[in-house]
């Protein structure tokens, strides 16, 4: 929660800073009043989900993109249906529910991709070390079936989302997080 407060504080400062071309910068010694603390994320599940959320929506719960993906983690309507979410307006206003669904989706994807995680972790595809966290991030991007196709092709087929973000980029960006906290669960569906 502290990380989120720092991110929000930073965004507020940036949002309300005037866009003036004649800005004068004075050197100051750091004091408690003029130091901006940048959050440093650990390579654990919390770090993973916050980094992924920042990449998806800049961490905002109320966001809906031009393709209709919703919330902090940019869930699609099909995913939300799996979790019996019908009221998308209420969903956007419920951070706790968004966090629960993200965790449950990670558990489900970890179960669906358990054989691929076992087989490909530690291997290199297109110069990127394959890790469990990279695989789960890629599954969040384009779905578990597409991750299976990509891995089985040894990275030869190119798969991306509507914005052009590739599986390769998520495998690379989100590799190396410790997701042992997440237990594979084929029944991980709320409702």
Residue pairs with C-beta under 8 A, 6 or more apart in sequence:
2 39
3 39
3 41
3 46
3 50
4 50
4 59
6 37
6 38
6 39
7 39
7 54
7 59
10 36
10 38
11 58
13 36
28 34
41 47
41 50
41 51
43 176
43 177
43 178
44 177
44 178
44 179
44 181
45 177
45 178
45 179
45 181
45 182
47 177
48 133
48 136
48 137
48 174
48 177
48 179
49 73
49 99
49 102
49 103
49 106
50 59
51 173
51 174
51 177
52 73
52 137
52 140
52 174
53 59
53 72
53 73
53 102
55 173
56 69
56 72
56 73
56 74
57 63
57 65
57 71
57 72
57 73
57 74
59 72
60 72
61 71
61 72
61 92
61 93
61 94
61 95
61 98
62 71
62 92
62 93
63 70
63 71
63 72
63 74
63 92
64 70
64 88
64 92
65 74
67 162
67 163
68 76
68 77
69 75
69 76
70 76
70 77
70 80
70 88
70 91
70 92
71 91
71 92
71 98
72 95
72 98
72 99
72 102
73 98
73 101
73 102
73 140
75 98
75 101
75 105
77 88
79 101
79 105
80 86
80 88
80 91
80 101
82 189
83 101
83 104
83 105
83 189
83 190
83 191
84 189
84 190
84 191
85 91
85 97
85 101
85 191
91 97
91 98
100 190
101 190
103 182
104 185
104 188
104 189
104 190
105 140
105 188
106 136
106 140
106 179
106 182
107 182
107 183
107 184
107 185
107 188
108 185
108 186
108 188
108 189
109 136
109 139
109 140
109 144
110 117
110 132
110 136
110 179
110 182
110 183
110 184
110 185
111 184
111 185
111 186
111 188
112 139
112 144
112 186
113 135
113 136
113 139
113 144
113 147
113 148
114 184
116 135
116 147
116 148
116 151
117 132
117 135
119 151
120 130
120 135
120 151
121 130
121 131
121 132
121 135
122 129
122 130
122 131
123 129
123 130
124 130
125 151
125 154
125 155
125 171
126 155
126 168
128 134
128 168
128 171
128 172
128 175
129 175
129 176
130 151
130 171
130 175
131 171
131 175
131 176
131 177
132 179
133 174
133 175
133 176
133 177
133 178
133 179
134 170
134 171
134 172
134 173
134 174
134 175
134 176
135 147
135 151
135 171
136 174
136 179
136 182
137 170
137 171
137 173
137 174
138 146
138 147
138 150
138 167
138 170
138 171
138 174
139 147
140 170
141 161
141 165
141 167
141 170
142 159
142 160
142 161
142 167
146 159
146 167
147 167
149 157
149 159
150 157
150 159
150 167
155 168
158 166
158 168
159 166
159 167
160 166
160 167
